Amino acid sequence: MQTMREAWTDERLDDLSERMDRGFDRVDRDLRELRADVKSTHRLLIHVAVAMSAAMGTGFVGLATLIAATG
């Protein structure tokens, strides 16, 4: 088992800081990509909902017209 270092040098602290900055940059980039994916999915769901509503409305109007013509 390794023993813990008693003191950190400025060089080691700078290395740790750089690694942490790179890690946070990667997380930020991943979150931006995820946010873009969610937005595009949201847009797709809205388009599908509008299209389904239009199709259902057209079907109801056609059904009402058929009932009125035969009634």
Contacts in CASP RR format, 6 or more apart in sequence:
PFRMAT RR
TARGET T0000
AUTHOR 0000-0000-0000
METHOD contacts of the structure
MODEL  1
MQTMREAWTDERLDDLSERMDRGFDRVDRDLRELRADVKSTHRLLIHVAV
AMSAAMGTGFVGLATLIAATG
8 16 0 8 1.000
END
